[in-house]
Amino acid sequence: MDVPISPTTARSSSLKHYQRSAWSAGDYTSVAGTTTIASELLAERLDVRPGERVLDAACGSGNATIACARRFAQVTGLDFSATMLEDAQRRMAAERVSARLMEADIEDIPLPDADFDVVLSAFGAMFAPDQKRTAAELLRVCKPGGRIGLASWTAGGSLGGLFDVMSRYIPPTPGTPQPTDWGDPDRLRALFGDGIADFRATRRDFVFRYRSPEHWLEHFKTNFGPTSMVFSVLTPRQATALERDLIDMWRPWNRATDGALVAPVEYLEAILTKKP
């Protein structure tokens, strides 16, 4: 007997298809390079040890996977984009580190319960359509007493501003949770519920450095999949308006006075301990 597909499931499936296409567009690795520092700091704050079993969920092109592999952990990097995993494999070869890479969905991780000492996700888990299920999966594969580390963009930061501006042109599907929910400590804690023994959240930032706001825009239009996808469906007039809005978006953040873009990018770093 066929099982009917609920509207929620259909929306989630459609969004995942869109996300897979978006994250495979452009050269995300060149964008991910600007966020490397956050993954390195997350690995440090989690105190990743040699020999520990670590899962980097929604690993993208491998920032956190590589950070943990440098610390001689036994790392598995998981992502639903084959293109991203290919990039991660090339980067690991260049860095001379090793990790196991898996093409899989963070909402349905094909690994045993309590399999990892450390589970982390840097700017990845936050984009999963089903937030509760994603949190439950991260908890499930973490050992009792293990650590979970998350880095997520905040709604009030500059990257949150980017998503806000783009949503004016391509509104999200009604009822779709916002990725920046993961950047809100109260909402994030609620997602993980009673499975957590300790929860520490800290707002941090690193700095985007570009030759100009226009240089940043061209880089993101070309290489950041979600931005590329939005521009690809706009009319020329809409695209021009979005370009103007995105450049103007940086005015409150930009610390440079010489035409460059030097601006903080806020994110929430959360370190959770699973109940024993």
C-alpha atoms as one frame of an Amber mdcrd trajectory, in Angstrom:
protein
   0.000   0.000   0.000   1.350   3.424  -0.930   1.972   5.763   1.990   0.606
   9.261   1.329   3.161  12.060   1.369   2.251  14.822   3.802   2.514  18.483
   2.756   5.287  18.924   5.332   7.281  16.020   3.886   6.740  17.292   0.350
   7.931  20.782   1.302  11.008  19.334   3.002  11.835  17.168  -0.019  11.423
  20.107  -2.394  13.607  22.327  -0.216  16.331  19.684  -0.031  16.329  19.380
  -3.824  16.712  23.151  -4.098  19.445  23.212  -1.453  21.399  20.413  -3.131
  21.386  22.390  -6.377  22.218  25.650  -4.600  25.152  24.322  -2.594  26.563
  22.598  -5.679  26.534  25.846  -7.679  29.600  28.060  -7.918  32.840  27.400
  -6.047  31.778  27.187  -2.422  35.276  26.245  -1.293  36.484  29.777  -2.049
  33.720  31.124   0.220  34.285  28.484   2.903  37.891  29.620   3.140  36.691
  32.861   4.721  35.053  30.913   7.575  37.915  28.508   8.325  38.795  30.294
  11.552  35.366  29.504  13.049  35.832  25.764  12.418  39.315  25.781  13.919
  38.052  27.584  17.021  35.109  25.185  17.312  37.470  22.197  17.245  39.573
  23.858  19.945  36.611  24.680  22.171  35.399  21.086  21.848  38.882  19.962
  22.928  39.045  17.380  20.143  41.609  14.740  21.126  43.752  12.353  19.061
  41.925   9.093  18.429  38.464  10.384  19.295  35.652   9.487  16.933  34.273
  12.695  15.422  31.344  13.335  13.078  31.254  16.536  11.028  27.592  16.657
  10.001  26.739  18.681   6.878  30.477  19.031   6.394  30.347  20.947   3.116
  33.807  21.297   1.609  35.427  20.123   4.811  36.461  23.026   7.046  35.614
  21.318  10.341  36.486  17.862   9.008  39.998  19.062   8.227  40.286  20.959
  11.521  39.533  17.779  13.484  41.686  15.572  11.243  44.622  17.913  11.954
  44.130  16.987  15.597  44.509  13.295  14.658  40.919  12.388  15.459  39.097
   9.629  13.571  36.802  11.845  11.522  33.738  11.144   9.414  32.493  13.996
   7.233  28.883  13.685   6.081  27.074  15.809   3.489  24.221  15.383   1.011
  26.136  17.115  -1.807  28.483  14.909  -3.817  30.056  18.055  -5.270  30.895
  19.333  -1.794  32.403  15.993  -0.804  34.598  15.988  -3.907  35.881  19.418
  -2.886  36.485  18.160   0.653  38.443  15.177  -0.678  40.681  17.443  -2.765
  41.282  19.764   0.175  42.173  16.862   2.473  44.678  15.587  -0.076  46.268
  19.039  -0.267  46.385  19.265   3.541  47.713  15.699   3.824  45.049  14.663
   6.313  42.591  11.782   6.131  38.941  11.295   7.013  36.049   9.142   5.912
  33.525  10.995   3.734  29.894   9.918   3.348  27.137  11.171   1.070  24.066
  11.165   3.317  21.267  13.289   4.739  21.832  14.910   8.135  18.157  14.255
   8.935  18.658  10.501   8.463  22.249   9.692   9.403  23.020   6.073   8.381
  25.245   5.392  11.381  24.697   3.603  14.714  23.485   5.167  17.935  26.158
   6.540  20.290  28.879   6.138  17.658  30.868   9.350  18.214  32.695  11.090
  21.038  32.215  14.439  19.302  29.557  15.612  16.836  29.886  19.025  15.252
  28.513  21.159  12.449  29.865  24.507  11.300  27.248  26.481   9.357  25.690
  23.267   8.051  23.037  21.760  10.344  21.297  25.132  10.520  20.131  24.773
   6.898  18.355  21.419   7.334  14.585  21.794   6.736  13.478  19.660   9.713
  15.250  21.255  12.654  13.880  18.972  15.384  14.774  15.843  13.469  18.252
  17.170  12.749  18.883  17.918  16.422  17.563  14.465  17.351  19.932  12.800
  14.879  22.948  14.711  16.191  22.023  13.620  19.705  21.397  10.024  18.659
  24.819   9.414  17.130  26.660  11.133  20.015  27.833   8.952  22.895  26.383
   9.551  26.374  28.526  12.270  27.929  29.837  13.229  24.486  30.153  16.745
  23.093  28.191  18.486  20.361  29.553  21.679  18.813  27.665  24.051  16.530
  28.515  27.270  14.719  25.490  29.067  13.251  24.807  32.486  11.770  22.745
  34.833  13.934  19.694  36.736  12.731  21.147  40.028  13.968  24.551  39.596
  12.330  25.663  40.553   8.853  25.125  37.092   7.320  21.668  37.037   8.848
  21.216  40.344   7.047  22.224  38.700   3.765  19.522  36.037   4.108  16.992
  38.671   5.140  17.682  40.814   2.070  17.530  37.835  -0.305  14.244  36.672
   1.230  12.614  39.930   0.119  13.155  38.832  -3.465  12.567  35.085  -3.050
  10.328  34.691   0.026  10.714  31.412   1.940   7.898  28.878   1.859   5.354
  29.680   4.599   5.964  27.553   7.655   9.612  26.923   6.796  11.873  27.373
   9.846  14.614  29.954   9.514  18.253  28.782   9.481  19.158  31.573  11.902
  16.948  29.894  14.533  20.129  27.908  15.263  21.844  31.200  16.059  19.368
  31.946  18.872  20.488  30.328  22.169  16.959  29.843  23.513  15.637  28.294
  20.321  18.705  26.117  19.955  18.451  24.811  23.494  14.767  24.042  22.938
  15.631  22.024  19.815  17.845  19.674  21.838  15.451  19.488  24.775  16.111
  17.177  27.712  18.905  15.249  26.021  21.483  17.840  27.058  23.299  17.950
  30.412  25.209  21.171  29.730  24.703  24.010  27.244  27.123  26.882  26.669
  26.491  29.441  23.947  28.712  32.372  23.015  28.276  35.007  20.330  31.495
  35.343  18.372  32.591  36.956  15.153  35.322  36.899  12.569  36.005  39.488
   9.888  35.222  39.538   6.183  37.970  41.354   4.282  37.321  42.284   0.647
  38.667  44.955  -1.667  35.239  46.622  -1.666  31.565  45.785  -1.027  31.276
  45.294  -4.791  34.153  42.800  -4.680  32.334  40.859  -1.940  29.134  40.909
  -3.996  30.841  39.541  -7.093  32.527  36.814  -5.032  29.256  35.711  -3.424
  27.219  36.001  -6.642  29.706  33.749  -8.391  30.625  31.277  -5.668  28.045
  31.199  -2.860  25.363  28.837  -4.142  22.311  30.300  -2.369  23.134  33.801
  -3.631  23.858  32.534  -7.150  20.532  30.684  -7.233  18.557  33.752  -6.167
  20.139  35.902  -8.859  19.540  33.196 -11.478  15.740  33.511 -11.207  15.455
  37.312 -11.050  14.703  39.681 -13.897  17.517  42.096 -14.840  15.720  44.904
 -13.024  15.256  42.792  -9.891  18.890  41.668 -10.018  20.084  45.270 -10.183
  17.893  46.178  -7.210  19.169  43.207  -5.196  22.771  44.136  -5.973  22.133
  47.636  -4.654  20.429  46.325  -1.508  23.242  43.875  -0.773  25.911  46.538
  -1.141  23.920  48.926   1.065  23.495  46.148   3.632  27.139  46.493   4.639
  26.999  50.185   5.547  26.304  49.641   9.290  28.973  46.936   9.532  31.862
  48.189   7.422  34.810  49.456   9.495  36.909  50.473   6.488  37.133  54.080
   5.347  39.226  53.536   2.209  36.611  51.832   0.024  37.419  48.315   1.236
  35.041  46.015   3.098  36.247  45.080   6.587  33.238  43.910   8.544  32.435
  41.552  11.440  30.401  38.428  10.764  28.578  37.284  13.894  27.794  33.669
  14.688  26.703  31.639  17.695  29.134  29.050  18.978  27.345  26.418  21.069
  28.998  23.620  23.039  26.567  20.989  24.327  27.191  17.937  26.481  24.884
  14.961  26.055  23.465  13.449  29.215  25.453  10.432  30.472
